[in-house]
Amino acid sequence: MINLAAILGWDIHTIDVSQAYTQGELMETIYIHAPRTHPLPKGMVYKLLRPLYGTKQAGRCWYLHVTKTLRELGLQQATKDSCFFVQRENTCKKPNLIISVLVDDLLIMGASEDQVMIFHEKFSKVYKVSQFEKVKVYNGIHIKRTGKHVYLLSQEYSISQFLARCPVKDINPCDSPLVPSDTFVLATEKDEGLCTARERHEFQQLLGSLNWFNIATRPDLAIACSLAGRVASNNPTKLQLKQLFQILLFREIGIKLVRVPLFCDNTTSIKQMMETMSSKSNKHMEIRYAWLQHYAHREGIVQPFNIASGNLAANILHHCAKFQIDRGRYRAWRRIFPIG
């Protein structure tokens, strides 16, 4: 939904419903023991007229009630996502109001401020709204709008709170979340250094939190989480648990590279990348093939450097087949690229 707001250039508001779980309607007959503050004569119990926090039915009752209310207010419930609602002036026109429901929090965005205010007025007549404002935090994610089509997402606070509970002593930090593909391989019961039941549970907890950060705001952890997921439900080793802690420390450091170095032995390619030289051969090149130029010159993320061809280790990938390198240099490059 935030992605849609950025594309359309709409503001996002949030509504927090006070005592949401008690707003639903019970479909079952439920009795509870009398609390100590409101005793009853012996043999008597209370009958619930409304759902209470802590009862199994409360969440379901609230969901059914709020979705029914939104439909009555003229919104259409999406078929693929039952917590996503859209309002259109006519069935053929584009939506003018979009709402997402997460428990008792609603994200609202509209084509105009008036559309949002009209919905808020109608919704407040049904439920007691404790908060209505432009979104700042939603589901643990800090959201900041910096431009018409730009939203910044951050989980800095959630990550810091999570790290404060993690025992990361005596673990060396890593400068990248990427790990060798053979780090997280399945172990057998005969292997040494297997995690205990408590450590395996800790491994799964850490991986679950990493996955949440990965899905929400840290896609740079995707490969590491995917590799660690191979062993999460089996027998992770103590070394693999240590590697997972190192990935946590990468997040704690929060490394921000000003520019990523890119080494190249072709000066013409570097000039074209930095847009200091143009050529008829690439004048009409499609933008999707010029992504490196985009990140090198316009975004300032990649910094190209010119080096001699003899010092370019990547040459082992193609010059070796043509026997254009000497044996000593080949051995040196083999230490960098341990391939066959």
C-alpha positions in Angstrom: 0.0 0.0 0.0 2.9 2.4 0.7 4.2 1.6 -2.7 0.8 2.6 -4.2 0.9 5.8 -2.3 4.3 6.6 -3.6 3.3 5.9 -7.2 0.1 7.9 -7.0 1.6 10.7 -4.9 -1.0 10.4 -2.1 -0.7 11.1 1.6 -1.2 8.2 4.1 -3.2 8.6 7.3 -3.6 6.2 10.1 -6.6 5.5 12.4 -6.3 3.7 15.8 -9.5 2.3 17.2 -9.9 2.4 20.9 -10.7 -0.9 22.6 -11.2 -2.5 19.2 -11.7 -6.1 20.3 -14.6 -5.2 22.5 -16.5 -3.7 19.5 -17.3 -7.0 17.9 -20.4 -9.2 18.4 -20.1 -12.6 20.0 -21.6 -15.5 18.1 -21.0 -18.1 20.9 -22.2 -18.2 24.4 -19.2 -17.7 26.8 -19.1 -17.7 30.5 -16.2 -16.6 32.7 -15.3 -16.8 36.4 -15.9 -13.7 38.4 -12.8 -11.5 38.8 -11.6 -10.9 42.4 -12.7 -7.2 42.2 -16.3 -8.2 41.3 -17.1 -11.4 43.3 -20.3 -13.3 42.8 -22.2 -15.7 45.1 -20.9 -19.2 45.0 -21.9 -21.2 42.0 -22.5 -18.2 39.8 -20.5 -16.9 36.8 -20.6 -14.0 34.4 -22.0 -14.3 30.8 -20.1 -12.3 28.2 -22.1 -9.9 26.1 -19.1 -8.6 24.2 -15.7 -10.1 23.3 -12.9 -9.4 25.8 -9.1 -9.2 25.2 -7.7 -12.6 25.9 -10.6 -14.7 24.5 -9.9 -16.8 21.4 -12.9 -15.3 19.5 -12.0 -11.6 20.1 -9.8 -11.1 17.1 -12.2 -12.9 14.7 -15.2 -11.0 16.0 -13.4 -7.7 15.5 -12.4 -8.6 12.0 -15.9 -9.6 11.0 -17.4 -6.4 12.5 -14.9 -3.9 11.0 -15.0 -5.5 7.5 -18.8 -5.4 7.6 -18.7 -1.7 8.6 -16.3 -0.8 5.8 -18.5 -2.5 3.2 -21.5 -0.6 4.5 -19.5 2.6 4.1 -19.3 1.9 0.4 -15.8 0.2 0.1 -15.2 -3.0 -1.8 -13.2 -5.8 -0.2 -10.4 -7.2 -2.3 -10.6 -10.9 -3.3 -6.8 -11.5 -3.0 -6.3 -9.7 0.3 -9.3 -9.6 2.6 -7.8 -6.7 4.6 -7.6 -4.4 1.6 -10.5 -2.1 0.7 -11.1 0.2 -2.3 -13.7 2.8 -2.9 -14.6 4.0 -6.4 -17.0 6.7 -7.5 -18.1 4.5 -10.4 -17.1 0.9 -11.1 -15.1 1.9 -14.2 -13.2 4.7 -12.6 -9.9 4.7 -10.7 -10.1 4.3 -6.9 -10.3 7.5 -4.9 -9.9 5.9 -1.4 -7.8 2.9 -0.4 -7.7 1.3 3.1 -5.7 -1.4 4.7 -6.6 -3.0 8.0 -4.1 -4.5 10.5 -5.8 -5.5 13.7 -7.0 -2.2 15.2 -4.9 0.1 12.9 -6.1 1.3 9.6 -4.0 2.9 6.8 -6.0 5.3 4.7 -5.0 7.1 1.6 -7.2 9.1 -0.8 -7.0 11.1 -4.0 -7.7 14.2 -1.9 -7.7 15.3 1.8 -11.4 15.7 1.7 -12.0 12.1 0.8 -10.0 11.0 3.8 -11.8 13.4 6.2 -15.2 12.3 5.0 -14.3 8.7 5.7 -12.9 9.6 9.1 -16.1 11.4 10.0 -18.3 8.4 9.0 -16.0 5.9 10.7 -15.9 7.8 13.9 -19.7 7.6 14.2 -19.3 3.8 14.5 -16.1 3.4 16.5 -14.3 5.4 19.1 -11.1 6.6 17.4 -8.2 7.3 19.7 -5.8 8.5 17.0 -6.1 10.1 13.6 -3.0 11.6 11.9 -0.6 11.3 9.0 1.2 8.0 9.3 4.5 8.0 11.3 4.8 4.5 12.6 2.9 1.4 11.3 3.5 -2.1 12.5 6.9 -1.2 13.9 8.0 0.5 10.7 8.8 4.2 10.7 7.4 5.9 7.6 8.5 9.4 6.5 7.4 11.2 3.3 10.3 13.2 1.8 8.7 14.0 -1.6 5.5 13.6 -3.6 6.5 10.2 -4.8 9.0 9.3 -2.1 8.5 7.4 1.3 11.4 6.4 3.5 10.9 3.2 5.6 13.0 2.4 8.7 13.0 -0.2 11.4 15.9 1.4 13.3 14.1 1.4 16.7 12.8 -2.2 16.3 16.2 -3.4 15.3 18.0 -1.7 18.2 15.5 -3.2 20.6 15.9 -6.6 19.1 19.7 -6.3 19.3 19.6 -5.3 22.9 18.1 -8.7 23.8 20.6 -10.7 21.7 23.8 -12.1 23.4 26.3 -11.0 20.8 29.4 -11.0 23.0 32.7 -12.4 21.7 31.4 -12.3 18.1 33.4 -10.5 15.5 31.3 -8.3 13.2 31.2 -8.8 9.5 31.3 -6.2 6.8 28.7 -7.8 4.6 25.6 -10.0 5.1 26.7 -12.3 2.3 28.1 -15.6 3.4 29.6 -18.5 1.4 27.0 -20.9 0.0 28.6 -23.8 1.9 28.1 -22.1 5.3 24.6 -23.3 5.9 24.6 -26.9 4.8 22.6 -29.7 6.4 24.4 -31.5 9.2 23.8 -35.1 10.3 23.5 -36.5 13.8 27.0 -37.9 13.5 28.5 -34.5 12.9 30.2 -32.6 15.8 29.3 -29.2 17.1 25.5 -29.6 16.8 23.3 -27.1 18.6 21.5 -28.1 21.7 17.7 -27.8 21.8 17.9 -24.4 23.4 20.4 -23.2 20.8 18.3 -24.5 18.0 15.3 -22.6 19.3 17.5 -19.5 19.6 18.7 -20.0 16.0 15.0 -20.1 14.8 14.1 -17.0 16.8 17.0 -15.1 15.3 16.2 -16.2 11.8 12.5 -15.3 12.2 13.4 -11.7 13.3 15.9 -11.4 10.4 13.2 -12.5 8.0 10.8 -9.9 9.3 13.4 -7.1 8.8 14.3 -8.5 5.4 10.7 -8.4 4.2 10.0 -5.0 5.6 13.0 -2.8 5.2 16.2 -4.8 4.7 16.3 -6.6 1.4 20.1 -6.8 1.7 19.5 -9.7 4.1 17.5 -11.8 1.7 20.3 -14.2 0.5 21.6 -14.8 4.1 18.1 -15.5 5.4 17.4 -17.9 2.5 20.6 -19.8 3.1 20.1 -20.0 6.9 16.5 -21.2 6.3 17.9 -24.5 4.9 19.0 -25.7 8.3 16.6 -23.9 10.6 14.2 -26.9 11.1 16.9 -29.6 11.2 20.2 -29.6 13.0 22.0 -26.3 12.9 25.6 -26.3 14.1 27.2 -23.9 16.7 29.3 -22.5 13.8 26.2 -21.7 11.9 24.6 -20.0 14.9 27.8 -17.9 15.3 27.5 -16.9 11.6 23.9 -15.8 12.2 25.1 -13.6 15.1 27.7 -12.1 12.7 24.9 -11.1 10.3 23.2 -9.4 13.3 26.3 -7.4 14.0 26.3 -6.3 10.4 22.9 -4.8 11.0 24.1 -3.2 14.2 27.0 -1.5 12.5 24.8 -0.3 9.7 27.6 0.1 7.2 26.8 2.7 4.6 29.2 2.6 1.6 29.6 6.0 0.1 30.6 4.5 -3.2 31.2 0.9 -4.2 34.6 0.5 -6.1 34.5 -1.0 -9.5 37.8 -2.0 -11.2 38.0 -1.9 -15.0 40.9 -2.0 -17.5 39.0 -0.3 -20.3 39.2 3.5 -20.2 36.6 3.9 -22.9 34.0 2.0 -20.8 34.8 4.1 -17.8 34.3 7.4 -19.7 31.0 6.1 -21.1 29.9 5.0 -17.7 30.6 8.5 -16.2 29.0 10.1 -19.3 32.1 12.0 -20.2 32.2 10.5 -23.7 29.4 9.4 -26.0 29.5 7.0 -28.9 27.2 6.4 -31.9 27.2 2.7 -31.0 25.5 3.2 -27.7 23.6 6.5 -28.3 20.3 4.7 -28.6 20.9 2.1 -26.0 17.8 1.2 -23.9 17.9 2.6 -20.3 17.5 -0.9 -18.8 20.9 -1.8 -20.3 22.5 1.3 -18.9 21.8 0.6 -15.2 25.5 0.7 -14.3 25.8 4.2 -15.8 22.8 5.2 -13.8 24.3 4.1 -10.5 27.9 5.2 -11.3 27.3 8.8 -12.5 23.7 9.9 -11.7 23.3 8.2 -8.3 26.9 8.3 -7.2 26.8 4.7 -5.8 29.5 3.1 -7.9 33.0 4.5 -8.4 35.0 3.1 -11.3 38.8 2.8 -11.2 41.1 2.1 -14.1 43.8 -0.6 -13.5 46.2 -2.5 -15.7 44.9 -5.6 -17.4 47.5 -7.7 -15.7 46.2 -6.7 -12.2 42.5 -7.4 -13.1 41.8 -10.7 -11.3 38.5 -11.2 -13.2 40.6 -12.0 -16.3 41.0 -15.5 -15.0 37.4 -16.1 -16.1 38.2 -15.7 -19.8 41.9 -15.2 -20.5 42.8 -18.5 -18.9 41.0 -20.5 -21.6 43.1 -18.7 -24.2 46.4 -19.3 -22.4 47.1 -15.6 -22.2 48.3 -15.5 -18.6 51.5 -16.9 -17.1 51.5 -19.7 -14.5 52.5 -17.5 -11.6 49.8 -15.0 -12.2 47.3 -17.8 -12.6 48.2 -19.2 -9.2 47.8 -15.7 -7.6 44.4 -15.3 -9.1 43.4 -18.8 -8.1 43.8 -17.7 -4.4 41.2 -15.0 -5.1 38.8 -17.2 -7.1 39.0 -20.8 -5.9 37.6 -22.4 -9.0 38.5 -25.5 -10.9 
